[in-house]
Amino acid sequence: MNAPMGAPDTAAPALVQLLDHIDEGVLLCDDAGTVLYRNPAAARRLPAVTVGGPKPDGLHGRRVELGAGQVAWYLNQTTERADDHAAFLAATARRVGGMLNADRVCRATVELAVSSLAGAALLVLPTRRDRARCWHAAGPAPVRQDQVALASLPAAVRDTLDGNPVAQPFLWPGGTPFLGGEATPAAWVVPILAAGGPAAALVVTEVADVTLLEDFAARIGAALEAAQLYAAQSRVAATLQESLLPEPPAPVTGLTWGTAYRPARSTMHIGGDFYGAHPIAGGAMFFLGDVSGKGVDAAVLTGQVRHSLRALRRIEDDPQRLLHVLNDMLLEGVPDGRFATMVLGTAQPRPAGGIRLTLAGGGHLPPLVLRADGTVETVTLRGMLVGVTDEAVFGRRTLHLAPGETCLLFTDGVTEARGGHRGAEMYGLRRLTTALAGCATMPAPALAERVEQLAMDWLGGREHDDIAVFAVRAEPVRTSPRHLHSVHQPATVPKSPAVTVS
């Protein structure tokens, strides 16, 4: 037996031969960190380390002082395997931890499994009682997705999906195309656990470490649960959004409505701004407001306000008194001191043209009136927040819109939109008033969309608050056009009776 290359003179030949034939890696170094000797097991584990070269940084193993300036490092195989496992699990957490899409988590699971754990992998995710979606791959082949019937899966897989919490080996009878096409592949199935129990099952072949497989499944379970929870919250948000979207105002003869609405992006598209209009005797009641808070809390309060106004308009049509009734209802039924600001009004078309508006204010921004000559007037409405105190005072104004004139309501998402050169300057009421001066002839729908676009242009793609715009316009008086009618002569003209002269 030849002595190992670089063996120190102080190493007895018998000891060197003994070290050459053990499975544990051994490095012999001096106090300066220079490698004096490595046995074949250490060479296999650390191929970049050479005798006479430096000891690698961050070396894991058991360190033993031998004296005479020499140190032995025993590279325990279990320690190395644990370090490799920890690195793999950390990489798994980094890859799937930020995914909020269950499909992407499932695909990444199979890719990670076949790259580091097994020869082939199949992930089964039930979609309903008797069906499941499967992601699978064997070796370097790309991940594929299929639909399967749960009844077609082996009993071990079904048991795992039904609640078996531990990994178990089994034989897939009759073979399967999911795991490389072997006739009867030997496989392991491990549950992907979520808070409510098994959410999926992972099937692998040629697995070398079941403990690592279970740890891997635990990381995947946490990521899949987070993705499924996010999907459930998104469905709730979408349902709330659909149910709370402002309804198109009912048409009323003599006037037209214009609306625009854009919820804040940071609140899952559930806005706290609201508007609407409902027919009443002689015209319509309309409103625009903003509730305190964001997200689901704001959505709940928005729904309460809108449904209350829908019911209360049948018993009260004076805007100021209606605000008092709404204020009392919110004080009784809304916890945590939440409140709303709003403008409530009635529009009554006049027989000779134009509209009589009666407005009441509850702590909201003042409406703007666009006159026919292009001037813009601010309608001052003094009033307190709705739902704060039982001694609230609400302002009231009555005004007339001539044919072709418009009253515009809007929320603070317009005036408080932050943008400009530095991105922090508010759009403000002055800019809005100036921009509206040239819009007097616009139809109500175009005017509302114009105001929304002004705010969005000012924001320049930045985050924003909810934006709502509501316009009511008196329709111009239309005169009946004159028509010239041709006079048709009868086919035969009767003759005048003959005059008889006696």
C-alpha positions as CSV (number, residue, x, y, z in Angstrom):
1,M,0.0,0.0,0.0
2,N,1.5,3.3,-1.0
3,A,1.7,6.2,1.5
4,P,-0.8,9.0,0.7
5,M,0.5,12.0,-1.1
6,G,1.7,14.7,1.3
7,A,1.5,12.5,4.4
8,P,3.7,14.1,7.1
9,D,6.8,12.4,8.2
10,T,5.4,12.2,11.7
11,A,2.5,10.0,10.6
12,A,3.2,6.3,11.2
13,P,2.6,4.3,8.0
14,A,0.2,1.9,9.7
15,L,-1.9,4.9,10.9
16,V,-2.0,6.4,7.4
17,Q,-3.1,3.1,6.0
18,L,-5.8,2.9,8.6
19,L,-7.1,6.4,7.8
20,D,-7.1,5.6,4.1
21,H,-9.7,2.9,4.6
22,I,-12.4,4.6,6.7
23,D,-15.5,6.3,5.4
24,E,-15.1,9.4,7.6
25,G,-13.2,12.2,6.0
26,V,-10.0,13.3,7.9
27,L,-7.9,16.5,7.3
28,L,-4.7,17.1,9.1
29,C,-3.7,20.7,9.3
30,D,-1.0,22.8,11.0
31,D,-1.7,25.9,13.2
32,A,-1.5,28.2,10.2
33,G,-4.4,26.3,8.5
34,T,-2.3,24.5,5.8
35,V,-3.5,21.0,4.9
36,L,-0.8,18.4,5.7
37,Y,-2.8,15.3,4.9
38,R,-6.2,14.3,3.6
39,N,-7.6,10.8,3.4
40,P,-9.6,9.5,0.3
41,A,-12.9,10.1,2.0
42,A,-12.0,13.8,2.6
43,A,-10.8,14.1,-1.0
44,R,-14.2,12.9,-2.2
45,R,-16.1,15.3,0.0
46,L,-13.8,18.2,-0.6
47,P,-12.3,17.8,-4.0
48,A,-11.0,21.4,-4.2
49,V,-8.9,20.9,-1.1
50,T,-5.3,20.0,-1.8
51,V,-2.4,18.9,0.4
52,G,-0.2,22.0,0.9
53,G,-3.1,24.3,0.3
54,P,-5.2,26.2,2.8
55,K,-8.0,24.7,4.9
56,P,-11.4,25.7,3.5
57,D,-13.3,28.4,5.3
58,G,-16.4,27.5,7.2
59,L,-15.3,23.8,7.6
60,H,-17.9,21.7,9.4
61,G,-16.8,18.8,11.5
62,R,-15.2,17.7,14.7
63,R,-11.9,19.5,15.6
64,V,-9.3,17.7,17.7
65,E,-6.0,19.3,18.9
66,L,-3.2,16.7,18.4
67,G,-0.3,18.8,19.8
68,A,2.9,19.7,18.1
69,G,1.1,22.4,16.2
70,Q,-1.3,19.9,14.4
71,V,-5.1,19.8,14.3
72,A,-7.3,17.0,13.0
73,W,-10.6,17.6,11.4
74,Y,-13.1,14.7,11.2
75,L,-15.7,15.4,8.5
76,N,-18.7,13.6,9.9
77,Q,-21.0,12.5,7.1
78,T,-24.1,13.1,9.1
79,T,-23.1,16.7,9.8
80,E,-22.5,17.3,6.1
81,R,-25.8,15.8,5.2
82,A,-27.6,18.0,7.7
83,D,-25.9,21.0,6.2
84,D,-27.0,20.0,2.7
85,H,-30.5,19.4,3.9
86,A,-30.7,22.7,5.7
87,A,-29.4,24.5,2.5
88,F,-32.0,22.7,0.4
89,L,-34.9,23.5,2.7
90,A,-33.8,27.1,2.9
91,A,-33.7,27.3,-0.9
92,T,-37.2,25.7,-1.0
93,A,-38.5,28.3,1.5
94,R,-37.0,31.2,-0.5
95,R,-38.5,29.9,-3.8
96,V,-42.1,29.1,-2.7
97,G,-42.4,31.4,0.4
98,G,-43.4,34.5,-1.6
99,M,-45.7,32.7,-4.0
100,L,-49.4,33.6,-3.6
101,N,-50.6,31.4,-6.4
102,A,-51.4,27.8,-5.6
103,D,-50.7,26.6,-9.2
104,R,-47.2,28.1,-9.1
105,V,-46.5,26.5,-5.7
106,C,-47.5,23.1,-7.0
107,R,-45.4,23.4,-10.2
108,A,-42.4,24.6,-8.1
109,T,-42.9,21.6,-5.7
110,V,-42.5,19.1,-8.5
111,E,-39.5,20.9,-10.0
112,L,-37.7,21.0,-6.7
113,A,-38.5,17.4,-5.9
114,V,-37.1,16.0,-9.2
115,S,-34.1,18.2,-9.1
116,S,-32.9,17.3,-5.6
117,L,-35.0,14.6,-3.9
118,A,-36.3,11.9,-6.3
119,G,-36.3,10.4,-9.7
120,A,-39.9,11.3,-10.4
121,A,-42.6,13.3,-8.6
122,L,-46.4,13.7,-8.7
123,L,-48.4,16.3,-6.7
124,V,-52.1,15.6,-6.3
125,L,-54.4,18.6,-5.4
126,P,-58.1,17.8,-5.0
127,T,-60.3,20.3,-6.7
128,R,-63.7,18.8,-5.7
129,R,-65.0,15.7,-4.1
130,D,-64.1,13.3,-7.0
131,R,-61.5,15.1,-9.1
132,A,-58.0,16.4,-8.7
133,R,-55.4,18.3,-10.6
134,C,-51.9,16.7,-10.9
135,W,-48.5,18.2,-11.6
136,H,-45.9,15.6,-12.5
137,A,-42.4,15.1,-13.9
138,A,-39.8,12.4,-14.3
139,G,-36.1,13.3,-14.4
140,P,-35.3,16.4,-16.5
141,A,-38.6,16.4,-18.4
142,P,-40.7,19.5,-18.0
143,V,-43.6,19.6,-15.5
144,R,-47.0,18.6,-16.9
145,Q,-50.4,19.1,-15.6
146,D,-53.4,16.8,-15.9
147,Q,-56.9,16.2,-14.4
148,V,-57.6,12.8,-12.8
149,A,-60.4,11.1,-11.0
150,L,-59.6,10.4,-7.4
151,A,-60.9,6.9,-7.7
152,S,-58.2,6.1,-10.2
153,L,-55.4,6.8,-7.7
154,P,-53.9,4.1,-5.5
155,A,-55.4,3.5,-2.0
156,A,-52.3,4.9,-0.3
157,V,-52.7,8.2,-2.1
158,R,-56.4,8.4,-1.3
159,D,-55.7,7.5,2.4
160,T,-53.2,10.4,2.5
161,L,-55.7,12.9,1.1
162,D,-58.3,11.5,3.5
163,G,-56.1,12.4,6.5
164,N,-53.2,10.0,7.0
165,P,-50.6,12.3,8.4
166,V,-47.3,10.3,7.8
167,A,-45.3,9.3,4.8
168,Q,-45.7,5.7,3.7
169,P,-44.2,3.5,0.9
170,F,-46.4,1.7,-1.6
171,L,-46.4,0.1,-5.0
172,W,-48.4,1.7,-7.8
173,P,-50.2,-1.3,-9.3
174,G,-50.3,-1.6,-13.0
175,G,-47.8,1.3,-13.6
176,T,-48.5,5.0,-14.2
177,P,-47.4,7.5,-16.8
178,F,-47.0,10.0,-14.0
179,L,-43.8,8.4,-12.6
180,G,-41.7,7.6,-15.6
181,G,-43.8,4.8,-17.0
182,E,-42.4,1.9,-14.9
183,A,-44.5,-1.2,-14.8
184,T,-45.0,-1.2,-11.0
185,P,-43.0,1.7,-9.5
186,A,-42.1,1.7,-5.8
187,A,-43.0,5.1,-4.4
188,W,-43.5,7.1,-1.2
189,V,-46.5,9.3,-0.6
190,V,-46.3,12.1,1.9
191,P,-49.1,14.5,2.9
192,I,-48.9,18.2,2.2
193,L,-50.5,19.5,5.4
194,A,-52.4,22.7,5.9
195,A,-54.2,24.0,9.0
196,G,-57.4,22.1,8.2
197,G,-55.6,18.8,7.4
198,P,-54.0,17.4,4.2
199,A,-54.3,19.8,1.4
200,A,-52.4,17.7,-1.2
201,A,-50.3,14.6,-1.6
202,L,-46.8,14.3,-2.9
203,V,-45.7,11.0,-4.5
204,V,-42.0,10.4,-5.3
205,T,-39.8,7.5,-6.5
206,E,-36.2,6.8,-5.8
207,V,-36.2,8.9,-2.6
208,A,-33.1,8.5,-0.5
209,D,-34.0,10.4,2.6
210,V,-37.6,10.1,3.9
211,T,-36.9,12.6,6.8
212,L,-35.8,15.2,4.3
213,L,-38.9,14.4,2.2
214,E,-41.2,15.1,5.2
215,D,-39.4,18.4,6.0
216,F,-39.7,19.4,2.4
217,A,-43.4,18.6,2.5
218,A,-43.9,20.8,5.6
219,R,-42.3,23.8,3.8
220,I,-44.6,23.2,0.8
221,G,-47.6,22.9,3.0
222,A,-47.0,26.3,4.6
223,A,-46.6,27.9,1.2
224,L,-49.7,26.2,-0.3
225,E,-51.8,27.1,2.7
226,A,-50.8,30.8,2.3
227,A,-51.6,30.7,-1.4
228,Q,-55.0,29.1,-0.8
229,L,-55.8,31.6,2.0
230,Y,-54.9,34.5,-0.3
231,A,-57.1,33.0,-3.0
232,A,-60.0,32.7,-0.6
233,Q,-59.5,36.3,0.6
234,S,-59.4,37.4,-3.1
235,R,-62.7,35.6,-3.8
236,V,-64.3,37.3,-0.8
237,A,-62.9,40.7,-1.9
238,A,-64.2,40.1,-5.5
239,T,-67.6,39.2,-4.1
240,L,-67.7,42.3,-1.9
241,Q,-66.5,44.5,-4.7
242,E,-69.2,43.2,-7.1
243,S,-71.9,43.7,-4.5
244,L,-70.8,47.1,-3.5
245,L,-70.0,48.6,-6.9
246,P,-72.0,51.8,-7.3
247,E,-75.2,51.2,-9.2
248,P,-75.9,53.2,-12.4
249,P,-78.3,56.0,-11.5
250,A,-81.9,55.6,-12.7
251,P,-82.7,57.8,-15.7
252,V,-84.9,60.9,-15.0
253,T,-86.5,63.1,-17.6
254,G,-84.9,66.5,-17.8
255,L,-81.5,65.6,-16.4
256,T,-78.5,63.3,-17.0
257,W,-76.1,61.7,-14.7
258,G,-72.3,61.2,-15.0
259,T,-70.2,58.9,-12.8
260,A,-66.7,57.7,-12.4
261,Y,-65.2,55.4,-9.8
262,R,-61.7,54.0,-9.2
263,P,-61.0,52.2,-5.8
264,A,-57.5,52.4,-4.3
265,R,-55.2,49.7,-5.5
266,S,-53.9,48.9,-1.9
267,T,-57.4,47.9,-0.6
268,M,-58.0,44.8,-2.8
269,H,-60.3,46.9,-5.0
270,I,-62.9,47.4,-2.2
271,G,-63.5,51.1,-2.0
272,G,-64.8,53.4,0.7
273,D,-66.3,55.9,-1.7
274,F,-69.9,55.6,-2.8
275,Y,-72.6,57.3,-4.8
276,G,-76.0,56.7,-6.2
277,A,-79.4,58.1,-7.2
278,H,-83.0,56.9,-6.7
279,P,-86.3,58.2,-8.1
280,I,-88.6,60.1,-5.8
281,A,-91.8,62.0,-6.4
282,G,-91.1,64.9,-8.8
283,G,-87.4,63.9,-9.5
284,A,-84.6,62.0,-7.9
285,M,-82.6,61.8,-4.8
286,F,-78.8,61.5,-5.3
287,F,-75.7,61.3,-3.0
288,L,-72.0,60.9,-2.9
289,G,-69.8,60.2,0.1
290,D,-66.8,58.6,1.7
291,V,-66.6,56.4,4.8
292,S,-63.8,56.2,7.2
293,G,-61.3,53.3,7.0
294,K,-60.2,51.1,4.2
295,G,-60.8,47.6,2.8
296,V,-63.4,45.3,4.2
297,D,-64.3,47.6,7.2
298,A,-65.0,50.5,4.8
299,A,-67.0,48.1,2.6
300,V,-69.3,47.1,5.4
301,L,-70.0,50.7,6.4
302,T,-70.5,51.6,2.7
303,G,-73.1,48.9,2.4
304,Q,-74.9,50.0,5.5
305,V,-75.1,53.6,4.3
306,R,-76.3,52.7,0.8
307,H,-79.0,50.3,2.0
308,S,-80.1,52.8,4.6
309,L,-80.5,55.5,2.0
310,R,-82.4,53.2,-0.3
311,A,-84.9,52.5,2.5
312,L,-85.1,56.0,4.0
313,R,-85.9,57.8,0.8
314,R,-89.4,56.2,0.9
315,I,-90.2,58.0,4.1
316,E,-88.2,61.2,3.9
317,D,-87.3,63.2,0.8
318,D,-85.8,66.3,2.4
319,P,-82.0,66.0,2.2
320,Q,-81.3,67.8,5.5
321,R,-83.8,65.8,7.5
322,L,-82.7,62.6,5.8
323,L,-79.1,63.2,6.9
324,H,-80.3,63.5,10.5
325,V,-82.2,60.2,10.3
326,L,-79.1,58.5,8.7
327,N,-76.9,60.0,11.4
328,D,-79.1,58.4,14.2
329,M,-79.0,55.0,12.5
330,L,-75.2,55.0,12.2
331,L,-74.9,56.0,15.8
332,E,-77.0,53.0,16.8
333,G,-75.6,50.4,14.5
334,V,-71.9,51.2,13.7
335,P,-69.2,50.3,16.3
336,D,-65.7,51.7,16.8
337,G,-66.6,55.3,16.0
338,R,-66.6,54.9,12.2
339,F,-68.3,57.7,10.3
340,A,-69.0,59.0,6.8
341,T,-68.9,62.3,4.9
342,M,-71.4,63.0,2.2
343,V,-73.5,65.3,0.1
344,L,-77.1,64.4,-0.3
345,G,-79.4,66.2,-2.7
346,T,-82.7,66.2,-4.6
347,A,-83.0,67.2,-8.2
348,Q,-86.4,68.4,-9.5
349,P,-86.7,69.2,-13.2
350,R,-88.7,72.4,-13.9
351,P,-91.5,72.4,-16.6
352,A,-89.8,75.4,-18.3
353,G,-86.4,73.8,-18.3
354,G,-83.6,73.5,-15.8
355,I,-83.4,71.8,-12.4
356,R,-84.1,72.9,-8.8
357,L,-81.4,71.4,-6.6
358,T,-81.6,71.0,-2.8
359,L,-78.3,70.0,-1.3
360,A,-77.4,69.0,2.3
361,G,-73.8,68.6,3.5
362,G,-72.3,66.2,6.1
363,G,-68.7,67.2,6.4
364,H,-67.9,66.6,2.7
365,L,-66.0,68.7,0.1
366,P,-68.1,71.5,-1.4
367,P,-69.8,70.7,-4.8
368,L,-68.9,72.7,-7.9
369,V,-71.4,74.2,-10.4
370,L,-70.4,74.7,-14.0
371,R,-72.5,77.6,-15.4
372,A,-73.4,77.9,-19.0
373,D,-70.9,80.9,-19.5
374,G,-67.9,78.7,-18.3
375,T,-67.7,80.1,-14.8
376,V,-67.2,77.6,-11.9
377,E,-69.0,78.3,-8.6
378,T,-68.2,76.6,-5.3
379,V,-71.3,75.7,-3.3
380,T,-70.5,76.1,0.4
381,L,-72.2,73.5,2.5
382,R,-71.4,73.7,6.2
383,G,-72.1,70.5,8.0
384,M,-70.7,67.9,10.5
385,L,-69.6,64.3,10.0
386,V,-72.3,61.7,9.7
387,G,-72.3,59.2,12.5
388,V,-70.2,61.0,15.1
389,T,-72.6,62.8,17.4
390,D,-76.3,62.9,18.1
391,E,-76.2,66.7,18.1
392,A,-75.0,66.9,14.5
393,V,-75.7,70.0,12.4
394,F,-76.0,69.7,8.6
395,G,-76.0,72.5,6.1
396,R,-78.6,73.1,3.4
397,R,-78.6,75.0,0.1
398,T,-81.1,75.4,-2.7
399,L,-79.9,76.5,-6.2
400,H,-81.1,76.4,-9.8
401,L,-79.3,74.8,-12.8
402,A,-80.2,76.4,-16.1
403,P,-80.4,74.1,-19.1
404,G,-76.9,72.9,-20.0
405,E,-75.4,73.6,-16.5
406,T,-73.9,70.9,-14.2
407,C,-73.4,70.3,-10.5
408,L,-70.3,68.2,-9.8
409,L,-69.7,66.1,-6.6
410,F,-66.3,64.4,-5.9
411,T,-64.4,62.7,-3.1
412,D,-61.0,63.7,-1.7
413,G,-59.3,61.1,-3.8
414,V,-59.4,63.8,-6.5
415,T,-58.2,66.9,-4.7
416,E,-55.8,65.0,-2.4
417,A,-54.1,63.0,-5.3
418,R,-50.4,63.5,-4.8
419,G,-48.2,63.9,-7.8
420,G,-46.5,66.7,-9.7
421,H,-42.8,67.0,-10.3
422,R,-41.8,65.7,-6.8
423,G,-44.7,63.3,-6.4
424,A,-45.9,64.8,-3.1
425,E,-48.0,67.9,-4.2
426,M,-51.8,67.6,-3.9
427,Y,-53.9,68.3,-6.9
428,G,-56.1,70.6,-5.0
429,L,-59.4,72.4,-5.5
430,R,-57.8,75.3,-7.4
431,R,-56.4,73.1,-10.1
432,L,-59.7,71.3,-10.4
433,T,-61.6,74.5,-10.7
434,T,-59.3,75.9,-13.3
435,A,-59.5,72.6,-15.4
436,L,-63.3,72.6,-15.3
437,A,-63.6,76.2,-16.7
438,G,-63.4,74.9,-20.2
439,C,-65.7,71.9,-19.7
440,A,-69.1,73.6,-19.4
441,T,-70.5,72.1,-22.6
442,M,-69.4,68.6,-21.8
443,P,-72.1,65.9,-21.3
444,A,-72.3,64.7,-17.7
445,P,-70.7,61.2,-18.4
446,A,-67.8,62.8,-20.2
447,L,-67.3,65.4,-17.5
448,A,-67.1,62.8,-14.7
449,E,-64.6,60.7,-16.7
450,R,-62.6,63.9,-17.4
451,V,-62.2,64.7,-13.7
452,E,-61.1,61.1,-13.0
453,Q,-58.5,61.3,-15.7
454,L,-57.2,64.6,-14.4
455,A,-56.5,63.0,-11.1
456,M,-54.9,59.9,-12.6
457,D,-52.7,62.0,-14.8
458,W,-51.6,64.0,-11.8
459,L,-50.8,60.8,-9.9
460,G,-48.6,59.5,-12.6
461,G,-49.1,55.8,-11.7
462,R,-48.6,56.3,-7.9
463,E,-50.7,54.8,-5.2
464,H,-53.9,56.7,-4.6
465,D,-57.0,56.9,-2.4
466,D,-60.5,55.9,-3.6
467,I,-61.8,58.3,-6.4
468,A,-65.4,58.9,-7.0
469,V,-67.1,61.6,-9.2
470,F,-70.8,62.3,-9.6
471,A,-72.3,64.9,-12.0
472,V,-75.9,66.0,-12.5
473,R,-76.6,68.1,-15.6
474,A,-79.8,69.9,-16.6
475,E,-80.6,68.9,-20.1
476,P,-80.7,71.7,-22.7
477,V,-84.2,72.6,-23.8
478,R,-84.9,71.1,-27.2
479,T,-87.2,73.0,-29.6
480,S,-89.3,71.1,-32.1
481,P,-87.8,71.6,-35.6
482,R,-89.9,73.1,-38.3
483,H,-90.8,71.0,-41.3
484,L,-92.1,72.1,-44.7
485,H,-94.9,69.9,-45.8
486,S,-95.9,69.7,-49.5
487,V,-99.5,70.4,-50.4
488,H,-101.0,67.6,-52.4
489,Q,-103.6,68.5,-55.0
490,P,-106.4,66.1,-55.4
491,A,-106.4,64.1,-58.6
492,T,-109.5,65.8,-59.9
493,V,-110.6,69.3,-59.0
494,P,-114.4,69.5,-58.7
495,K,-115.9,72.1,-61.0
496,S,-117.7,75.1,-59.6
497,P,-121.5,74.7,-60.0
498,A,-122.9,76.3,-63.1
499,V,-124.6,79.7,-62.6
500,T,-128.0,79.7,-64.1
501,V,-129.3,83.0,-65.5
502,S,-132.9,83.2,-65.6
